Amino acid sequence: MNNRPPLRRSAPVETENDGIIEGRNAVIEALRAGVAIDKIFLLKGERDSALGHIASTAREKGIVVVDADRRKLDNMSRTHSHQGVIAQAAVREYASVDDILAAARDKDEPPLIVVCDELSDPHNLGAVIRTADAAGAHGVIIPKRRSAGLTAVVAKTSAGAVAHVPVARVANLPTVLKELKEAGVWVFGTAMDGSTSLYHADLKGPAAIVIGSEGEGMGRLVGESCDFTVSIPMFGKINSLNASAAAAVLLYEAVRQRTGN
């Protein structure tokens, strides 16, 4: 495993602050100061030297850079003078998958990991992180793109659990799932037509639970990377659960099995 320094957190984000940093000088200074940044939004088609410098510096630091039209930037702006760039601060620095596995090893427990496949709703991601903390999961993994990140909204919805649960952000989920399997972790994907009923799934050993996106569920490549697909029994008129509710059901079934209750 990598010998990584302790995780750093950004400056505290107050609950009334949505973590928006706007304007060229402000964003450049945040990058220079090492503030944890979730994403940077740049005005589409505008590439002068200052914006080009921001984009290249952000990418060197592994920060997601998103092209945005002026209307989106105007809607995000709090000062109405964004100058073509807005950064969204992360409430803490991201962990690595190695950090998550190390957290399980330090507790002498089989890993219990939640993998979120493109959860774009920050309230859903925050709720998943909150439940992961309550259930004693060792970490959460999210993709870099098409996913909510560790923003102030996520932090607030998690009720502060983001301070306790390592969250890793990765470029390629199928590759990471393959690496987890090579490390001895079984991968359980949630699906309405899953081949294994929840109560027949063995979640006592090292397990990664994959939660699909709100609208589409798991992507094809992610689904193909799972060892098992698990279905939650549904007895009403609605045939699926909210993503964070599905995560809670599977996590607490894992807790039940692991504690012998």
C-alpha positions in Angstrom: 0.0 0.0 0.0 1.1 3.6 -0.6 2.6 5.6 2.3 0.4 8.6 2.0 0.6 11.7 4.3 -2.5 12.3 6.5 -5.5 13.7 4.7 -5.7 17.5 4.7 -9.0 19.3 4.9 -9.8 22.6 3.3 -10.7 25.6 5.4 -14.0 25.0 7.1 -17.1 25.6 5.0 -19.8 27.2 7.1 -23.3 25.8 6.8 -24.6 28.9 5.1 -21.8 28.9 2.6 -22.2 26.8 -0.5 -18.4 26.7 -1.1 -18.4 28.9 -4.2 -15.1 30.6 -5.1 -15.5 32.9 -8.1 -13.3 35.3 -10.1 -9.9 34.7 -11.6 -7.7 35.9 -8.8 -9.8 34.2 -6.1 -9.6 30.8 -7.9 -5.9 31.2 -8.7 -5.2 32.0 -5.0 -7.2 29.0 -3.9 -5.2 26.7 -6.2 -2.0 28.2 -4.9 -3.0 27.8 -1.3 -3.9 24.2 -1.7 -7.6 24.6 -0.9 -9.4 21.3 -1.6 -11.5 22.0 -4.7 -14.2 19.6 -6.0 -14.6 21.1 -9.5 -13.8 24.2 -11.6 -16.3 25.5 -14.1 -14.8 27.5 -17.0 -16.7 29.6 -19.5 -17.0 27.5 -22.7 -15.0 28.8 -25.6 -13.1 31.4 -23.5 -9.5 30.6 -23.3 -7.3 33.6 -22.5 -4.0 33.1 -20.7 -5.5 33.4 -17.2 -8.2 30.9 -17.8 -5.7 28.6 -19.6 -3.4 28.8 -16.6 -6.3 27.9 -14.2 -7.3 25.0 -16.3 -3.8 23.5 -16.6 -3.0 24.0 -12.9 -6.3 22.4 -11.9 -5.7 19.4 -14.2 -2.2 18.9 -12.8 -3.7 18.7 -9.3 -6.3 16.2 -10.5 -9.2 18.6 -10.2 -12.2 18.1 -12.6 -12.5 21.0 -15.1 -16.0 21.5 -16.6 -16.8 23.6 -19.6 -20.0 25.7 -18.8 -22.0 28.1 -20.7 -22.5 31.7 -19.4 -26.0 31.0 -18.2 -24.8 28.2 -15.9 -22.0 30.4 -14.5 -24.4 33.3 -14.0 -26.8 31.1 -12.1 -24.0 29.8 -9.9 -22.5 33.2 -9.2 -23.1 35.0 -5.9 -21.2 38.2 -6.8 -22.3 38.5 -10.5 -18.7 39.0 -11.5 -17.4 35.5 -12.0 -15.0 36.5 -14.8 -15.6 33.2 -16.6 -14.5 30.9 -13.8 -16.1 29.5 -10.7 -14.6 26.9 -8.3 -16.6 24.7 -6.0 -14.7 24.0 -2.8 -14.6 20.5 -1.4 -15.2 20.3 2.4 -12.3 17.9 2.8 -9.6 16.3 0.7 -10.4 13.1 -1.1 -8.9 9.8 0.2 -7.5 7.0 -1.9 -8.8 3.5 -2.2 -5.7 2.4 -0.4 -6.8 4.7 2.5 -10.1 2.9 2.7 -8.6 -0.6 2.7 -6.1 0.6 5.3 -9.0 1.8 7.5 -10.5 -1.7 7.5 -7.1 -3.3 8.1 -6.4 -0.9 11.1 -9.7 -2.1 12.7 -9.0 -5.7 11.9 -12.3 -5.9 10.0 -13.3 -7.2 6.6 -13.7 -4.2 4.3 -17.2 -2.8 3.9 -17.2 -0.2 1.1 -19.9 1.7 -0.7 -19.4 2.4 -4.4 -21.7 5.1 -5.9 -22.0 4.9 -9.7 -22.7 8.4 -10.9 -25.0 9.7 -8.1 -25.5 13.2 -9.3 -27.8 14.4 -6.5 -25.7 15.8 -3.6 -28.5 15.1 -1.2 -28.4 11.4 -2.1 -24.6 11.2 -1.8 -24.8 13.0 1.6 -27.4 10.5 2.8 -25.3 7.6 1.6 -22.2 8.9 3.5 -24.3 9.5 6.6 -25.5 5.9 6.5 -22.1 4.5 5.7 -20.8 6.2 8.9 -23.6 4.9 11.0 -23.2 1.3 9.7 -19.4 1.3 10.2 -18.5 1.2 6.5 -14.8 1.9 5.9 -15.3 4.3 3.0 -17.2 5.4 -0.1 -15.9 5.5 -3.7 -17.3 7.9 -6.3 -16.3 8.6 -10.0 -14.6 11.9 -10.9 -17.2 12.7 -13.5 -21.0 12.7 -13.6 -21.2 12.5 -9.8 -21.8 14.9 -6.9 -18.6 15.6 -5.0 -17.8 16.6 -1.4 -19.5 20.0 -1.6 -21.1 21.9 1.2 -24.5 20.6 0.3 -23.2 17.0 0.6 -21.6 17.8 4.0 -24.8 19.3 5.4 -26.9 16.4 4.2 -24.4 14.0 5.7 -24.9 15.6 9.1 -21.1 15.9 9.4 -20.3 12.3 8.5 -18.0 13.5 5.7 -15.5 14.4 8.5 -15.4 10.7 9.5 -15.9 8.6 6.3 -13.0 8.5 3.8 -14.3 9.2 0.3 -12.2 8.3 -2.7 -12.8 9.8 -6.2 -11.5 7.7 -9.1 -11.2 8.1 -12.8 -12.5 4.7 -13.8 -14.9 2.7 -11.6 -14.7 -0.7 -13.5 -10.9 -0.6 -13.2 -11.2 0.1 -9.4 -13.7 -2.7 -9.0 -11.3 -5.1 -10.7 -8.5 -3.9 -8.3 -10.8 -4.5 -5.3 -11.6 -8.0 -6.5 -7.8 -8.7 -6.8 -7.5 -7.5 -3.2 -10.0 -10.1 -2.1 -13.1 -7.9 -2.0 -16.4 -9.3 -3.3 -18.4 -6.8 -5.4 -22.2 -6.7 -5.0 -24.2 -4.6 -7.4 -27.7 -3.5 -6.7 -30.3 -4.2 -9.5 -34.0 -4.7 -9.7 -33.4 -7.9 -11.7 -30.5 -9.0 -9.6 -29.6 -12.7 -9.7 -29.3 -13.0 -5.9 -32.0 -11.9 -3.4 -30.7 -9.6 -0.7 -31.3 -12.1 2.1 -29.3 -14.8 0.3 -26.3 -12.6 -0.3 -23.3 -13.3 1.9 -22.1 -9.9 3.1 -20.0 -11.1 6.1 -16.7 -11.1 4.2 -14.9 -8.3 2.4 -17.6 -6.5 0.4 -18.1 -3.6 -1.9 -21.7 -2.6 -2.4 -22.4 -0.8 -5.7 -25.3 1.7 -5.8 -26.4 2.8 -9.3 -27.4 6.3 -10.4 -30.9 7.7 -9.6 -32.3 7.3 -13.0 -30.3 4.6 -14.9 -29.0 2.3 -12.2 -25.6 0.8 -12.7 -23.8 1.4 -15.9 -23.2 -1.6 -18.2 -19.4 -1.9 -17.5 -19.9 -1.4 -13.8 -22.6 -4.1 -13.7 -20.3 -6.5 -15.6 -17.6 -5.9 -13.1 -19.7 -7.1 -10.2 -19.4 -10.6 -8.8 -23.1 -10.7 -7.9 -26.1 -8.6 -8.6 -28.5 -8.2 -5.6 -32.2 -7.4 -5.6 -34.1 -5.9 -2.7 -37.5 -7.6 -2.2 -40.3 -5.2 -3.2 -43.9 -5.8 -2.1 -45.7 -2.6 -3.0 -46.7 -0.8 -6.2 -43.3 1.0 -6.6 -40.5 -1.3 -8.0 -37.4 0.6 -6.8 -36.0 2.5 -3.8 -34.2 5.8 -3.7 -30.4 5.3 -4.1 -29.6 6.3 -0.5 -32.4 4.1 0.8 -31.1 1.1 -1.2 -27.6 1.7 0.3 -29.1 1.8 3.8 -30.9 -1.5 3.3 -27.8 -3.3 2.0 -25.5 -1.8 4.6 -27.7 -2.8 7.5 -28.1 -6.3 6.1 -24.3 -6.5 6.1 -24.3 -5.2 9.7 -26.9 -7.8 10.7 -24.8 -10.6 9.2 -21.5 -9.4 10.6 -22.8 -8.9 14.2 -24.8 -12.2 14.1 -28.1 -10.6 15.0 
